[in-house]
């Protein structure tokens, strides 16, 4: 019994089951527990999430190969007047946004994988360095991390654009601006 339910058990006191029963995991009949993957797939939310993730990966990977067939335009070719409304429309230079979206999917996967590898690698090295050296180096690394975590990501991205210039990979900013919504007549 737990310390919270510390009552003496007498013949008049009914014995109750604990709130959480620890039953063995579901088995297949051979005393081995069901695998994580089977339990995961038994949930409908997990199936839905896997289908959505697969769809996004399929579009990102197959997108560059089907751009001309689906849209009729290349990612850099002129498609019409700027800010023309179509499925995704055109950008400020008249390029088809759907073809640019499909073309950029694999880059997004590549950049996210590289950012993950870089973050895990750099974090591991800095964490090990701070743990083994200790002292002032530990304090300097931890305070630098605290400062970087205190800055909101959008503000940090705008600071990077200001320092590095608009051609540092964020040329989409001007077409996403709410001030550029309509083409002047």
TAZI-V809360 format. One record per residue. N is the residue number from 1. RES is the residue in three letters. NEAR is the number of other C-alpha atoms within 10 Angstrom. Layout:
n: <N:N>
res: <RES:RES>
near: <NEAR:NEAR>
//
This chain:
n: <1:2:3:4:5:6:7:8:9:10:11:12:13:14:15:16:17:18:19:20:21:22:23:24:25:26:27:28:29:30:31:32:33:34:35:36:37:38:39:40:41:42:43:44:45:46:47:48:49:50:51:52:53:54:55:56:57:58:59:60:61:62:63:64:65:66:67:68:69:70:71:72:73:74:75:76:77:78:79:80:81:82:83:84:85:86:87:88:89:90:91:92:93:94:95:96:97:98:99:100:101:102:103:104:105:106:107:108:109:110:111:112:113:114:115:116:117:118:119:120:121:122:123:124:125:126:127:128:129:130:131:132:133:134:135:136:137:138:139:140:141:142:143:144:145:146:147:148:149:150:151:152:153:154:155:156:157:158:159:160:161:162:163:164:165:166:167:168:169:170:171:172:173:174:175:176:177:178:179:180:181:182:183:184:185>
res: <UNK:UNK:UNK:UNK:UNK:UNK:UNK:UNK:UNK:UNK:UNK:UNK:UNK:UNK:UNK:UNK:UNK:UNK:UNK:UNK:UNK:UNK:UNK:UNK:UNK:UNK:UNK:UNK:UNK:UNK:UNK:UNK:UNK:UNK:UNK:UNK:UNK:UNK:UNK:UNK:UNK:UNK:UNK:UNK:UNK:UNK:UNK:UNK:UNK:UNK:UNK:UNK:UNK:UNK:UNK:UNK:UNK:UNK:UNK:UNK:UNK:UNK:UNK:UNK:UNK:UNK:UNK:UNK:UNK:UNK:UNK:UNK:UNK:UNK:UNK:UNK:UNK:UNK:UNK:UNK:UNK:UNK:UNK:UNK:UNK:UNK:UNK:UNK:UNK:UNK:UNK:UNK:UNK:UNK:UNK:UNK:UNK:UNK:UNK:UNK:UNK:UNK:UNK:UNK:UNK:UNK:UNK:UNK:UNK:UNK:UNK:UNK:UNK:UNK:UNK:UNK:UNK:UNK:UNK:UNK:UNK:UNK:UNK:UNK:UNK:UNK:UNK:UNK:UNK:UNK:UNK:UNK:UNK:UNK:UNK:UNK:UNK:UNK:UNK:UNK:UNK:UNK:UNK:UNK:UNK:UNK:UNK:UNK:UNK:UNK:UNK:UNK:UNK:UNK:UNK:UNK:UNK:UNK:UNK:UNK:UNK:UNK:UNK:UNK:UNK:UNK:UNK:UNK:UNK:UNK:UNK:UNK:UNK:UNK:UNK:UNK:UNK:UNK:UNK:UNK:UNK:UNK:UNK:UNK:UNK>
near: <7:7:6:6:8:8:10:7:9:8:7:6:9:8:9:6:7:10:6:6:7:7:6:8:11:12:11:10:8:6:10:10:12:13:12:9:8:9:11:12:13:11:10:10:11:13:13:12:11:13:12:12:11:12:12:13:15:13:17:19:18:15:21:19:12:15:19:14:10:12:17:13:18:18:21:14:14:15:21:15:16:19:21:19:12:10:10:14:17:23:25:19:15:17:23:30:22:22:26:22:17:21:24:16:20:19:12:12:14:11:12:12:12:12:12:12:12:12:12:12:12:12:13:12:12:17:14:13:14:18:12:11:10:13:10:10:15:18:12:13:15:15:12:12:13:11:9:12:10:9:11:9:11:9:10:12:13:14:12:13:17:11:10:11:13:15:9:11:10:12:12:12:10:13:15:12:9:8:8:13:14:11:10:6:3>
//
